[in-house]
């Protein structure tokens, strides 16, 4: 018979470990410190929850196989070998209101890790298996002592990753997060953010970009360098990278223009390498790559995706079509690697409106909380182009799911959705950045849609927090209004 164990630390206690300890679940509540000394090991195949007032100090090794929720305090490690390892077999969620400083981070979970709280790493990020997906408001921070993470198609970082400022001056830099600067003019300190995944796709020259962009800044205003980029082929987003074309955007990042580099072949290997003999470029702003192809020849008047019972339903309509052979409906678990879910015939050439529908059955079988869909429109001559992405939330039987879309948002309120595994008492609160509570919602339903719709629509520009609490767990989502 399988046995489950629960380690619960009560107020006023401190647990100090210098040897191994294995427990099924760990919950730390109240003014309690869980201390893992150098050489110590704490391993839980299930969740670790740190409640308000509790402290975790990890100078040894902490293995977590389930969700990690930090609503307390995690101290900054000082031991070079200190390690946090995510080694579950189903999707793990790292959430909570507290930040998560670690020395070394290892991820070995084929189902991946979803990060909803800021993590800072001073040492090595080891990606053995699975995707680590950061929420837009919870970037992974690589401190100045952290080396460049090694990524593969099946083990990589998705979303925003920040590199803390590093002194570069006139020396060569990189590669780091896909950016390399040959030696040249002094740039002083360099700060870098790389964003990958669906949120990184933008529109340049009426054309979709690759699913990656780099945002750079320096302490020397106007400093120029040659910039080379590399990225995994999984981030191509259907672009023809034999004709890789660089684009740049300056703050406030409204418009994209051609960057200094030429169109060059970056499609001969994986990772891609854009290393042309290019003129220097001001090292400031955002940079991405696309190709010179045209947008869809089909005029999409609508494209939506939603849940329909156990299935996902896609509806789209066209105002006109030219030489349209068919639409491939493509599905992705991570918004980067797509597979064909089905095919719908097009109308050839038509100037009248046509409506289409496609149902993808039993989407829970794919084992992720969100599925991504796009249309691959193919002409009669074989030319293919892609639509924008759409997402469908997948009901989970095991996790508390909290999401907002779009986020950041402006004008209309974002769609805030919460889903819990069972019908249990659930409380959701909306507060401002100072912690002042603005609204509260209570329910026992498994799925709640459009939370705080009226309140969120009336919010002024700023950062807000949505906190959801139910039996045994809680999640916090940072909401940004622009």
Secondary structure as the mmCIF struct_conf table of DSSP 4:
data_model
#
loop_
_struct_conf.conf_type_id
_struct_conf.id
_struct_conf.beg_label_comp_id
_struct_conf.beg_label_asym_id
_struct_conf.beg_label_seq_id
_struct_conf.end_label_comp_id
_struct_conf.end_label_asym_id
_struct_conf.end_label_seq_id
STRN STRN1 UNK A 6 UNK A 9
HELX_LH_PP_P HELX_LH_PP_P1 UNK A 10 UNK A 10
TURN_TY1_P TURN_TY1_P1 UNK A 11 UNK A 12
STRN STRN2 UNK A 14 UNK A 17
BEND BEND1 UNK A 18 UNK A 19
STRN STRN3 UNK A 20 UNK A 23
BEND BEND2 UNK A 24 UNK A 24
STRN STRN4 UNK A 25 UNK A 28
BEND BEND3 UNK A 30 UNK A 31
STRN STRN5 UNK A 33 UNK A 36
TURN_TY1_P TURN_TY1_P2 UNK A 38 UNK A 39
STRN STRN6 UNK A 41 UNK A 44
BEND BEND4 UNK A 45 UNK A 46
STRN STRN7 UNK A 48 UNK A 50
TURN_TY1_P TURN_TY1_P3 UNK A 52 UNK A 53
STRN STRN8 UNK A 55 UNK A 58
BEND BEND5 UNK A 59 UNK A 60
STRN STRN9 UNK A 61 UNK A 64
BEND BEND6 UNK A 65 UNK A 66
STRN STRN10 UNK A 68 UNK A 70
BEND BEND7 UNK A 71 UNK A 72
STRN STRN11 UNK A 73 UNK A 74
HELX_LH_PP_P HELX_LH_PP_P2 UNK A 75 UNK A 77
TURN_TY1_P TURN_TY1_P4 UNK A 80 UNK A 81
STRN STRN12 UNK A 83 UNK A 86
BEND BEND8 UNK A 89 UNK A 90
STRN STRN13 UNK A 92 UNK A 95
BEND BEND9 UNK A 96 UNK A 98
STRN STRN14 UNK A 100 UNK A 102
BEND BEND10 UNK A 103 UNK A 103
STRN STRN15 UNK A 104 UNK A 108
TURN_TY1_P TURN_TY1_P5 UNK A 110 UNK A 111
STRN STRN16 UNK A 113 UNK A 115
BEND BEND11 UNK A 117 UNK A 117
STRN STRN17 UNK A 119 UNK A 121
BEND BEND12 UNK A 122 UNK A 123
STRN STRN18 UNK A 125 UNK A 134
TURN_TY1_P TURN_TY1_P6 UNK A 136 UNK A 137
BEND BEND13 UNK A 138 UNK A 138
STRN STRN19 UNK A 140 UNK A 142
TURN_TY1_P TURN_TY1_P7 UNK A 144 UNK A 145
HELX_LH_PP_P HELX_LH_PP_P3 UNK A 146 UNK A 150
STRN STRN20 UNK A 152 UNK A 152
TURN_TY1_P TURN_TY1_P8 UNK A 153 UNK A 154
STRN STRN21 UNK A 155 UNK A 167
TURN_TY1_P TURN_TY1_P9 UNK A 169 UNK A 170
BEND BEND14 UNK A 171 UNK A 171
STRN STRN22 UNK A 173 UNK A 176
TURN_TY1_P TURN_TY1_P10 UNK A 177 UNK A 178
STRN STRN23 UNK A 179 UNK A 181
BEND BEND15 UNK A 183 UNK A 183
BEND BEND16 UNK A 185 UNK A 185
STRN STRN24 UNK A 189 UNK A 196
BEND BEND17 UNK A 197 UNK A 197
HELX_RH_3T_P HELX_RH_3T_P1 UNK A 198 UNK A 200
STRN STRN25 UNK A 203 UNK A 204
TURN_TY1_P TURN_TY1_P11 UNK A 205 UNK A 206
STRN STRN26 UNK A 207 UNK A 208
BEND BEND18 UNK A 211 UNK A 211
STRN STRN27 UNK A 212 UNK A 218
BEND BEND19 UNK A 219 UNK A 220
TURN_TY1_P TURN_TY1_P12 UNK A 221 UNK A 222
STRN STRN28 UNK A 224 UNK A 225
STRN STRN29 UNK A 227 UNK A 231
HELX_RH_3T_P HELX_RH_3T_P2 UNK A 233 UNK A 235
TURN_TY1_P TURN_TY1_P13 UNK A 237 UNK A 238
HELX_RH_3T_P HELX_RH_3T_P3 UNK A 241 UNK A 243
STRN STRN30 UNK A 244 UNK A 244
STRN STRN31 UNK A 245 UNK A 249
TURN_TY1_P TURN_TY1_P14 UNK A 251 UNK A 253
STRN STRN32 UNK A 257 UNK A 258
BEND BEND20 UNK A 260 UNK A 261
HELX_LH_PP_P HELX_LH_PP_P4 UNK A 262 UNK A 263
STRN STRN33 UNK A 264 UNK A 264
BEND BEND21 UNK A 268 UNK A 271
STRN STRN34 UNK A 272 UNK A 274
STRN STRN35 UNK A 281 UNK A 282
BEND BEND22 UNK A 283 UNK A 283
STRN STRN36 UNK A 285 UNK A 290
BEND BEND23 UNK A 292 UNK A 292
BEND BEND24 UNK A 297 UNK A 298
STRN STRN37 UNK A 299 UNK A 308
TURN_TY1_P TURN_TY1_P15 UNK A 309 UNK A 310
STRN STRN38 UNK A 311 UNK A 332
BEND BEND25 UNK A 333 UNK A 337
STRN STRN39 UNK A 338 UNK A 350
BEND BEND26 UNK A 351 UNK A 352
STRN STRN40 UNK A 354 UNK A 360
HELX_RH_3T_P HELX_RH_3T_P4 UNK A 363 UNK A 366
BEND BEND27 UNK A 369 UNK A 369
STRN STRN41 UNK A 370 UNK A 379
TURN_TY1_P TURN_TY1_P16 UNK A 380 UNK A 381
BEND BEND28 UNK A 382 UNK A 382
STRN STRN42 UNK A 384 UNK A 386
HELX_LH_PP_P HELX_LH_PP_P5 UNK A 387 UNK A 389
STRN STRN43 UNK A 390 UNK A 393
BEND BEND29 UNK A 397 UNK A 398
STRN STRN44 UNK A 401 UNK A 405
BEND BEND30 UNK A 406 UNK A 408
STRN STRN45 UNK A 409 UNK A 409
BEND BEND31 UNK A 411 UNK A 412
HELX_LH_PP_P HELX_LH_PP_P6 UNK A 413 UNK A 414
STRN STRN46 UNK A 415 UNK A 419
BEND BEND32 UNK A 421 UNK A 423
STRN STRN47 UNK A 426 UNK A 432
TURN_TY1_P TURN_TY1_P17 UNK A 433 UNK A 434
STRN STRN48 UNK A 437 UNK A 443
BEND BEND33 UNK A 446 UNK A 446
STRN STRN49 UNK A 447 UNK A 448
BEND BEND34 UNK A 450 UNK A 450
TURN_TY1_P TURN_TY1_P18 UNK A 451 UNK A 452
HELX_RH_AL_P HELX_RH_AL_P1 UNK A 453 UNK A 457
TURN_TY1_P TURN_TY1_P19 UNK A 458 UNK A 458
HELX_LH_PP_P HELX_LH_PP_P7 UNK A 459 UNK A 460
BEND BEND35 UNK A 461 UNK A 461
STRN STRN50 UNK A 462 UNK A 470
TURN_TY1_P TURN_TY1_P20 UNK A 471 UNK A 472
STRN STRN51 UNK A 473 UNK A 481
#
